[in-house]
Amino acid sequence: MYREEILLQNYQAVRSSLTQAALRAGRNPDEITLLAVTKYAKDEDVLSLLKRGVITHVGESRVQQAWARWHEDPRFAQFAQVTKHFIGHLQTNKAAKAAVLFDFIDSLDDIETARALAKHAPAGKVLNALVQVKLTQKQTQSGLPLPQARQLVKQLRGAFENIRVCGYMAVAPQGASENELRTLFRAVSQAFKEDFADCPGAALSLGMSEDFEIAVEEGSTLPRIGSLLFESKLEGV
Ligand SMILES: *Cc1c(COP(=O)(O)O)cnc(C)c1O
């Protein structure tokens, strides 16, 4: 099978699982946007799916690599309208480039980074931001525990004219059971409903390749899928 067909099959399989999960939870599948995580994907693979018109939102976790691809590579220039999300840990010294390149910063977890983004965003641009919630005790995980994340949302509201805080993002702890995942996702989902009820287009980004179905059942509007889209299940393809 050609690589392009495999990618399209992967996409269709993910899309169909998303739809099923939404329907199981009594949700409208149309309110769920697939965020294609392209950070490990080959350029050719990303271009294949872009040409098919099936991906509209992409996620990158390294500013430099994303810049080279989405800002400098002429093959990507015709896809400038794709919504670009930064999903990694943002160092303040990369904020200037990030503010130019990305439409969404999904991993905001401190006010200093927000300040740097606000300072460097091009004139007239409003940068969307999700606050990252931390779901484990691990020191190495980015994000803030839920109560502090909610506090940061309050602080950020109206603090910068060109930063629009519009949701939460969270990464589930590895090895968590289904019940643990549901409990964690549900808490963020509840906070999201309370904090962003008055916010049109707000996003709740929960779920990755391993756990997106549970995340969608618990209310995710923006699951982030990398390996299921871009890894082939067949050997040697
Ligand atoms: C890499 C990454 C993903 C995608 O993970 P997969 O398991 O490959 O789907 C999602 N979210 C974040 C924050 C990531 O860094």
The ligand as an SDF file (V2000), in Angstrom:
LIG
                    3D

 15 15  0  0  0  0  0  0  0  0999 V2000
    3.4890   14.5520   21.5070 C   0  0  0  0  0  0  0  0  0  0  0  0
    2.3080   15.1050   22.1420 C   0  0  0  0  0  0  0  0  0  0  0  0
    1.0220   14.6380   21.7940 C   0  0  0  0  0  0  0  0  0  0  0  0
    0.7680   13.5180   20.8070 C   0  0  0  0  0  0  0  0  0  0  0  0
    1.0210   12.2820   21.3990 O   0  0  0  0  0  0  0  0  0  0  0  0
    0.6320   10.9090   20.6860 P   0  0  0  0  0  0  0  0  0  0  0  0
    0.6380    9.9490   21.8110 O   0  0  0  0  0  0  0  0  0  0  0  0
    1.6980   10.6560   19.6820 O   0  0  0  0  0  0  0  0  0  0  0  0
   -0.7080   11.0690   20.0890 O   0  0  0  0  0  0  0  0  0  0  0  0
   -0.0610   15.2540   22.4060 C   0  0  0  0  0  0  0  0  0  0  0  0
    0.0910   16.2470   23.3060 N   0  0  0  0  0  0  0  0  0  0  0  0
    1.2980   16.7060   23.6730 C   0  0  0  0  0  0  0  0  0  0  0  0
    1.3880   17.7970   24.6730 C   0  0  0  0  0  0  0  0  0  0  0  0
    2.4450   16.1520   23.1020 C   0  0  0  0  0  0  0  0  0  0  0  0
    3.6390   16.6160   23.4890 O   0  0  0  0  0  0  0  0  0  0  0  0
  1  2  1  0
  2  3  1  0
  2 14  2  0
  3  4  1  0
  3 10  2  0
  4  5  1  0
  5  6  1  0
  6  7  2  0
  6  8  1  0
  6  9  1  0
 10 11  1  0
 11 12  2  0
 12 13  1  0
 12 14  1  0
 14 15  1  0
M  END
$$$$
